[in-house]
Amino acid sequence: MPLEAYPIREALRRASRNRQNLPQPREGEAVAKTQDLLCNPSFKISKGAQIFTVGSCFARHVEAALGEFGFTLPALTIPAEALGLVGKDTGALNKYTPPSITNEIRWAFEDSPVAPIERALIPFGDGWWDGQLHVRAHELPDYEAALKRRLAVNAAYRALATCNVAIITFGLVETWRDLETGLYLNETPPRGLMRSDRFELVLLSFQDCLDEARYTLNKLFEVNADANVIVTVSPVSLGATFSSDPLIVRNSYSKSVLRAMVEHLRQEFPRIDYYPSYERIMYADRRTAFEPDEVHVTASIVNHTMVSMLEAYLDTDITDFTEGAGRLWWKAVFEGDGEKALALYRAHPRRVQKRLRKFPALKAEFDMLVGGDSYEMEPAE
């Protein structure tokens, strides 16, 4: 059954109104630093909204940007002691696959989990490894601390019942399954644990992913009928593969499955939007879009992507969010708009200087754009 079918007149009408229905020819030798793709939000986000973000490491970038604009983010309010993390480093919360998201939601709302939440903890060496988090194997806590952290992380998912907006980022489809508990893991088991036959490598199918994501969305709307949802696909690559395929081939399958899955969800659930962060970054100049490791995306393009999303979704002018002035300035620098960047610097010097000191390369880019003698830096406090 096709996802879409339109009479010819409707198809022609849609094409005539789509300003991006044809390829964009390259002008000269320049490659676009990002793709400024159209977005038609079905809802708006208000200042002070509670936004729940879940997904791969790209979701952590999303949180960082939203946090600077003053939004309430449950994943950043989890007690740092329970997480065993410093400050707002929430990388342990990365959820790479659809089943790893489903596990948390089933536990949070006591909805027929595959195994009790305690079974997520696996003894390893002198500590306990949580296969549902992204944690370093050489920094494993004892059982009591691991369980405290596991319960604290999962408690954050109950905020789905009260959030105004949920942003779900799907990442990968190559995963591992614990044959003893039946749980899909969030990441590769530590090398020492892989000496046993307890785990198996699983390449999720399109239907596997669709079923897991359907459950996530159905449960979300069951507990929070008023929630608005944005779904995205992470552009961050698979970091390694255990298959016989080249990593690029495996990663292409992974992203293709997830992008197709999201398109099905978009047709099935009228209450969700798809934001094309994946396409904005994947079809950009890789020199500015990806770090040298060719896996992770650059902070600059993430900032540009997230500020662009907020510009489309906010119910007020983004410049009303003075707390986000530093990120607006960063976007102007990325776009090469020296006049706008300098104006934002002069209007919000402290906020911009904080970023200049943190990112020397960004300061060098700003200096090349406007000239180092066109502004003054205040002494660091």
C-alpha positions, 0 to 999 in steps of 0.5 A: 500500500503506497504511503501517498497517492494524489490525483494529478491536479493535487500533485501539480498544485503541490509541486507548484507550491514547493520551492525546493522540488528540483535539484539545487545546482552547484554554483562554481566550486563552492559546496554548501556549508549546510542545506537550508531545507524548508520546514512546515511546522504543524505546531509552535513551541512557547517560551518556557516549554518543557521539552523531552529529548531522547536519542543518540549523541545528536540528541545531547547536542539538541539539549545543549542548544535548547538549554541555552535558550532557557527551555526546561529539559528533564534529562538535564535535571537528573541528579548528577550524583545518581548519574555519576557524571560531572555537571551537565554531561549527560552523554551516558543517556545516549540511546542509539536504537529504537529498542533501547528507547522502548526499554526505558519507556516500558520500565518508566510506565510499568508496561510489560517490560521484557525483563525487570529493570534490575536485570539491565545491570550485568556484573563485570569485574569489580562493578556492574555494567548497565547495558542500557546506558553509554558508560565507560567500562573502566568506571563501573560502580558497585551494585547499589550505585549502579541501581541508583543510577539506573532508577534515576535515569529511568525516572526521567522518562516519566516526564514524557507524561507532562512535557509539552514537546518531545524530540526523538532522534533515531540513531542506529540499527546494528545492536546487541541482545542479551540472550539471558534477559531478552533485552536489547542493549544500548551499545556493545558489551565490554570486551571482557563480557564478549568472551561468553555466549550471553550476547548476540549481534542483531541487525534490526529490520525495517519492521523491527524498527517500525514496531518499536517506534510505533510502541514509543509513539503510541505510549507517549500519546497514551500518557500525554495526549497533548504532547507535540512530537518532532522526530529526527534521524541522527547524521552521526555515523556508526562508529564501528561494525561487527559485520562483514560489510564495510562500515559505510555500507552498514551505516547506509543501511542503518540510516536508510531503514530509520529514514524510511521508518520515520516517513511511515510514522509521519504518515501514520501519526498526524501529531508528529513532525519530521525535522530534516536535520539528517538531510541538512547535514548529510548533503552539506560540505563534509569539511564543515559538517563532520569532524575529522573522524568522519563520524561526529558532526561539528558543533557549528553545524549542529548549532546552525541546525538547531537555531534554524529549527527554533526559528521555524518552531518558536511562537515568538521571534527568536531574538526575544530569547536573549539567553540564546544570543551567543548561539544566534551570533554563532549561526551568523558566523557560520553563514558568513554574515559579518554584519549580523555577527558584529551587531549581535556581539555589540548587543550581547558582548558577555554572552558572545565572549563566553563562546569566543573564549571557549572556542578559539577556532571560532574566534579566529573565524570571527576575526577573519570575518569582521577584522580583529580590530572591529571589537574589543574583548573584555578581560576574563573574570 
